[in-house]
Amino acid sequence: MNANSKSGDNALDGEQSDPLPFLMDHLPEAFSRKAEMELHETLEKKFESLINLRKMIKGEKTLQNIDFHHDFLRQFLRGSKHDVQKAFSVLKNFVYNMKNSSLFAPMTDEAFEKVKQAGIVKLLPKRSPEGCVVIIAKYANWNPSEISMIELNQFIIMAMQECLRDQMTQINGMVCIHDWKDMSYGYFRHFTPRYLHNFVNAFFRCIPIRYKSINSINHPAPVKFMWAILRTILTEKMRKRFVFHSHPKDILEHIPATVIPEEYGGLLKEELYETTMSNWLTDAFKYQKQCPLGGQSNYY
């Protein structure tokens, strides 16, 4: 699942002419320095926080019998900037939901293929200049009569968990683009207040990913009603991550054209990356099916 990606190691130093690829096989030195500056991650801190987190796990009955991989625990530590108490809280929420929530239940092969073929979720082949994974949700491709809301969210959670096995993603996080173009108003009945609460719990309190921005484009009026509910249950920090663009091409003010597909005014040709990213999702699904509750190792 990894490609040789040695170019662009100086991405944060202004020396990179082309964004780094989604598929990485190493952590560039510039991003090791970024982890130290933004996440307070020194070599001493990495091991100290891991030891302290394992001590807390040992004292928690619901976690004691789970064999957690150290790389997996570091996802939670990096997601919390090595705040051990916060990492522990998110880890407990994750395990609880893995055991009890249908959103975290394993997908069937049939459901996976349906969602992948529909093209609702797009992982882009290049990262933002900050090293973030960029993901697009195209809701017009979603047919609720064929793909349930649970199946759609299971697919996204699976993909995000596999993205987090990449240290670049652990450190730099994710940029999300929600494209509501041509989505039928009738579909919004699925976005109930109960679902929105479950959504926030699953994506913001269980998965240790750093959301750098969550962008909405082509949004009809119902999206603003959803936002009115969401903003009451999100933290102030997360509320500031949401951006509503008046025009799709406004996204280019935040992400270079070389990263963004042509349909949004960018330069990325879909046919040049669709097969590669589709193959990555197939591999990701295979690895997730084999994944124990205690997580897996990093890709590199």
KOLKETOR-36638 format. One line per 2 residues: number of its first residue (from 1); their letters; for each residue x, y, z of C-alpha. Coordinates in pm, 1 decimal, always signed. Last residue first. Layout:
<sites>
NUM) a) X Y Z | ...
</sites>
This chain:
<sites>
300) yy) +638.1 +237.3 +829.0 | +281.0 +116.3 +775.8
298) ns) +211.5 +163.6 +1146.6 | +132.3 -145.8 +1352.4
296) qg) -218.5 -272.6 +1414.9 | -498.8 -216.3 +1664.2
294) gl) -592.8 -358.9 +2001.7 | -934.3 -467.7 +1877.6
292) pc) -765.8 -695.3 +1627.0 | -742.7 -594.6 +1258.8
290) qk) -786.6 -872.8 +1003.3 | -1102.1 -726.4 +850.4
288) qy) -933.1 -386.3 +867.8 | -644.9 -511.9 +654.1
286) kf) -877.9 -632.6 +377.4 | -1074.5 -307.4 +386.1
284) ad) -753.3 -106.9 +355.6 | -640.8 -321.7 +61.6
282) tl) -965.1 -250.7 -124.1 | -940.2 +118.5 -32.6
280) wn) -584.9 +133.9 -168.3 | -696.1 -30.6 -492.9
278) sm) -964.4 +235.3 -537.8 | -702.4 +503.5 -470.0
276) tt) -474.8 +372.9 -744.2 | -758.2 +313.0 -992.0
274) ey) -904.4 +665.1 -953.4 | -571.2 +846.9 -977.7
272) le) -511.4 +953.4 -1337.9 | -876.2 +921.2 -1441.5
270) ek) -971.7 +1191.9 -1193.2 | -750.5 +1460.4 -1347.0
268) ll) -616.4 +1693.9 -1077.0 | -577.8 +2054.5 -1194.0
266) gg) -827.7 +2226.9 -967.9 | -1144.9 +2419.6 -1047.8
264) ye) -1373.9 +2201.0 -839.8 | -1451.7 +1959.2 -1126.3
262) ep) -1079.0 +1952.2 -1206.6 | -992.4 +1763.7 -888.7
260) iv) -796.7 +1944.9 -609.0 | -434.9 +1871.2 -509.7
258) ta) -261.8 +2055.7 -795.8 | -504.6 +2346.1 -746.6
256) pi) -349.8 +2420.3 -406.8 | -571.4 +2400.2 -95.1
254) he) -709.4 +2694.7 +107.1 | -792.8 +2960.0 -152.0
252) li) -861.0 +2674.9 -395.0 | -1162.9 +2581.1 -181.5
250) dk) -1324.9 +2901.5 -309.1 | -1370.9 +2714.4 -637.4
248) ph) -1678.2 +2543.7 -490.6 | -1856.5 +2879.6 -436.2
246) sh) -2010.4 +3026.4 -121.2 | -1784.7 +2816.1 +98.2
244) fv) -1892.5 +2704.9 +444.9 | -1593.1 +2635.4 +672.6
242) fr) -1602.9 +2412.2 +981.9 | -1279.1 +2399.6 +1186.1
240) kr) -1393.2 +2683.7 +1412.0 | -1675.2 +2466.6 +1543.1
238) mk) -1413.3 +2205.5 +1634.9 | -1229.5 +2439.0 +1871.9
236) et) -1555.8 +2562.8 +2025.1 | -1645.7 +2203.7 +2108.0
234) li) -1927.5 +2049.2 +1909.0 | -2272.9 +1972.0 +2045.8
232) tr) -2448.5 +2307.0 +1992.4 | -2269.9 +2369.7 +1660.7
230) li) -2409.2 +2045.7 +1523.4 | -2773.6 +2142.9 +1566.5
228) aw) -2752.7 +2476.6 +1383.7 | -2522.3 +2307.4 +1134.3
226) mf) -2795.8 +2062.6 +1041.0 | -3031.9 +2355.0 +977.2
224) kv) -2760.6 +2516.8 +761.8 | -2728.7 +2194.0 +562.8
222) pa) -3103.2 +2199.9 +499.3 | -3064.2 +2522.9 +292.6
220) ph) -2856.9 +2370.4 +12.7 | -2477.7 +2324.7 +31.0
218) ni) -2272.3 +2338.8 -286.6 | -1956.3 +2330.8 -75.1
216) sn) -1886.3 +2246.6 +290.6 | -1529.7 +2231.3 +423.9
214) is) -1411.3 +2056.8 +737.1 | -1065.3 +2185.2 +830.9
212) ky) -760.2 +2063.4 +1024.0 | -926.4 +1756.0 +1170.1
210) ri) -665.7 +1575.7 +1380.1 | -760.5 +1208.2 +1395.1
208) pi) -796.5 +1014.0 +1716.8 | -1123.5 +836.5 +1627.5
206) cr) -1357.5 +808.7 +1925.1 | -1470.0 +1156.9 +2031.1
204) ff) -1485.2 +1353.2 +1705.6 | -1593.0 +1099.2 +1444.5
202) an) -1805.5 +858.5 +1645.3 | -1949.2 +1093.0 +1908.7
200) vf) -2015.1 +1369.8 +1657.6 | -2191.4 +1128.2 +1422.8
198) nh) -2396.1 +976.0 +1703.4 | -2519.7 +1324.3 +1797.8
196) ly) -2591.7 +1398.2 +1431.4 | -2784.1 +1070.7 +1400.3
194) rp) -3003.1 +1158.4 +1697.5 | -3068.7 +1506.1 +1556.4
192) tf) -3179.9 +1339.6 +1230.2 | -2966.7 +1341.5 +916.3
190) hr) -3167.4 +1069.0 +739.5 | -3443.8 +1317.5 +657.7
188) fy) -3180.4 +1503.2 +457.2 | -3219.4 +1258.3 +170.5
186) gy) -3553.9 +1410.7 +77.7 | -3383.5 +1736.6 -14.7
184) sm) -3217.1 +1552.9 -302.5 | -2842.5 +1599.9 -331.3
182) dk) -2753.5 +1773.2 -656.7 | -2433.3 +1924.3 -508.6
180) wd) -2378.6 +1850.4 -139.1 | -1998.1 +1829.4 -154.1
178) hi) -1841.4 +1778.9 +188.1 | -1466.1 +1841.2 +180.2
176) cv) -1255.6 +1706.2 +466.2 | -895.1 +1797.8 +549.2
174) mg) -713.7 +1541.3 +761.7 | -443.3 +1517.2 +1024.3
172) ni) -80.7 +1629.5 +1019.5 | +81.6 +1410.5 +1285.3
170) qt) -126.5 +1093.0 +1266.8 | -165.8 +1140.6 +891.4
168) mq) +209.2 +1150.8 +831.5 | +247.7 +855.4 +1066.2
166) dr) +37.8 +638.8 +834.9 | -164.7 +382.0 +1028.8
164) lc) -417.2 +662.2 +1073.3 | -528.8 +631.6 +712.3
162) eq) -639.9 +275.8 +794.7 | -866.6 +399.4 +1072.9
160) ma) -1000.4 +673.9 +846.3 | -1089.8 +426.7 +570.6
158) mi) -1276.0 +196.7 +810.4 | -1459.6 +491.8 +966.7
156) if) -1566.2 +613.0 +621.4 | -1692.8 +269.3 +516.9
154) qn) -1878.8 +214.5 +843.5 | -2035.9 +557.9 +795.0
152) le) -2175.5 +464.3 +454.6 | -2295.2 +126.8 +580.3
150) im) -2476.4 +289.4 +874.2 | -2642.6 +548.0 +647.7
148) si) -2774.6 +261.5 +440.5 | -2670.0 +202.8 +81.6
146) es) -2927.4 +93.5 -176.3 | -3238.4 +291.4 -77.0
144) pn) -3011.4 +561.0 +66.9 | -2865.3 +633.7 -280.5
142) wn) -2539.1 +822.7 -237.5 | -2360.6 +961.4 -543.0
140) ay) -2512.6 +1306.8 -484.9 | -2345.3 +1297.9 -142.9
138) ka) -1994.0 +1345.1 -275.4 | -1769.7 +1314.0 +33.3
136) ii) -1415.6 +1433.0 -38.7 | -1104.6 +1337.6 +159.5
134) vv) -770.0 +1518.8 +177.3 | -491.4 +1366.8 +388.8
132) cg) -294.4 +1642.9 +557.0 | +76.5 +1707.2 +494.9
130) ep) +63.8 +2084.1 +558.3 | +91.6 +2150.0 +183.2
128) sr) -225.9 +1939.7 +140.9 | -172.7 +1578.5 +46.9
126) kp) -192.9 +1416.8 -294.2 | -378.2 +1107.1 -417.2
124) ll) -723.4 +1226.2 -302.2 | -945.8 +997.0 -98.2
122) kv) -1295.8 +1000.9 -244.8 | -1604.9 +881.9 -59.2
120) ig) -1937.0 +861.5 -243.3 | -1789.2 +678.5 -541.1
118) aq) -2082.0 +437.0 -576.0 | -1839.0 +153.5 -650.6
116) kv) -1675.4 +190.6 -309.7 | -2007.0 +203.6 -124.6
114) ke) -2150.2 -103.6 -294.4 | -1822.9 -298.1 -272.0
112) fa) -1799.0 -240.7 +101.5 | -2161.1 -338.3 +159.9
110) ed) -2116.7 -668.0 -26.9 | -1796.8 -757.0 +158.1
108) tm) -1978.0 -700.1 +487.1 | -1864.8 -413.2 +702.3
106) pa) -1730.3 -473.6 +1053.2 | -1924.3 -295.4 +1332.0
104) fl) -1805.3 +53.6 +1420.9 | -2122.9 +233.7 +1311.6
102) ss) -2327.3 -45.1 +1474.1 | -2200.9 +72.7 +1811.9
100) nk) -2144.9 -159.7 +2109.2 | -1803.6 -326.0 +2111.5
98) mn) -1617.7 -91.6 +1879.7 | -1808.4 +193.0 +2043.7
96) yv) -1680.3 +105.2 +2388.9 | -1327.5 +58.2 +2255.5
94) fn) -1326.6 +398.8 +2088.1 | -1476.6 +576.9 +2388.2
92) kl) -1209.9 +423.6 +2612.6 | -937.9 +531.4 +2368.4
90) vs) -1076.2 +886.3 +2357.2 | -1063.8 +909.3 +2738.0
88) fa) -713.3 +762.7 +2755.9 | -584.6 +1008.7 +2494.6
86) kq) -733.8 +1294.7 +2696.2 | -566.3 +1174.4 +3014.8
84) vd) -235.9 +1120.3 +2835.2 | -217.1 +1468.4 +2680.8
82) hk) +44.0 +1371.4 +2423.8 | -82.3 +1619.7 +2164.8
80) sg) -425.4 +1451.3 +2192.0 | -423.0 +1298.4 +1843.2
78) rl) -55.3 +1214.8 +1889.4 | -135.1 +1017.5 +2203.5
76) fq) -432.1 +845.6 +2041.0 | -230.8 +737.9 +1737.7
74) rl) +51.2 +640.7 +1973.7 | -176.4 +376.4 +2122.9
72) fd) -200.2 +205.3 +1783.2 | +176.4 +205.0 +1738.9
70) hh) +212.0 +44.0 +2083.3 | -21.3 -239.6 +1984.9
68) fd) -292.9 -287.4 +2245.2 | -350.0 -639.6 +2376.3
66) in) -697.6 -607.1 +2526.3 | -775.1 -782.8 +2853.8
64) ql) -733.4 -476.3 +3076.3 | -944.0 -233.6 +2873.4
62) tk) -1289.3 -251.2 +3034.4 | -1135.2 -304.5 +3378.8
60) eg) -927.3 +15.7 +3367.2 | -615.6 +9.4 +3589.2
58) ki) -391.9 -152.7 +3328.3 | -510.3 +102.7 +3072.7
56) mk) -394.5 +385.4 +3299.7 | -49.6 +227.7 +3331.0
54) rl) -37.7 +177.6 +2953.7 | -107.1 +548.5 +2906.7
52) ni) +175.4 +637.2 +3145.4 | +423.2 +417.5 +2955.8
50) ls) +317.2 +564.0 +2622.0 | +344.2 +919.1 +2758.9
48) ef) +698.7 +857.4 +2882.3 | +805.7 +683.9 +2560.7
46) kk) +696.4 +958.5 +2323.4 | +795.2 +1235.4 +2567.1
44) el) +1157.7 +1116.4 +2582.2 | +1183.4 +1104.7 +2203.1
42) te) +1033.9 +1453.5 +2188.4 | +675.7 +1503.8 +2078.3
40) hl) +530.9 +1833.0 +2204.4 | +252.4 +1786.7 +1945.8
38) em) +301.8 +2112.7 +1754.3 | +678.7 +2170.1 +1777.1
36) ea) +802.3 +1812.8 +1816.6 | +556.2 +1676.3 +1564.7
34) kr) +656.7 +1954.5 +1321.1 | +1020.5 +1856.6 +1362.0
32) sf) +933.9 +1498.7 +1266.2 | +737.9 +1654.3 +980.8
30) ae) +1043.5 +1827.9 +839.6 | +1245.3 +1507.8 +877.1
28) pl) +1016.9 +1326.8 +634.5 | +824.7 +1028.0 +777.3
26) hd) +863.0 +727.0 +550.2 | +678.3 +506.8 +302.8
24) ml) +406.5 +747.0 +191.8 | +96.6 +701.5 -23.3
22) fp) -109.6 +1022.2 -10.1 | +156.8 +1196.2 -214.5
20) lp) +350.8 +1506.8 -107.0 | +252.0 +1831.4 -272.5
18) ds) +472.0 +1954.6 -559.9 | +722.0 +2240.6 -557.8
16) qe) +858.3 +2173.8 -208.4 | +1120.4 +2410.7 -72.3
14) gd) +897.0 +2617.4 +155.9 | +1046.6 +2469.7 +471.4
12) la) +735.3 +2274.4 +563.2 | +753.9 +2052.3 +257.1
10) nd) +1126.5 +1987.2 +297.3 | +1092.2 +1611.8 +246.1
8) gs) +935.0 +1673.7 -96.3 | +1080.3 +1369.4 -269.0
6) ks) +1136.2 +1045.0 -81.6 | +795.1 +904.2 -161.9
4) na) +843.6 +542.2 -270.6 | +493.4 +400.3 -261.6
2) nm) +302.6 +227.6 +15.2 | +0.0 +0.0 +0.0
</sites>
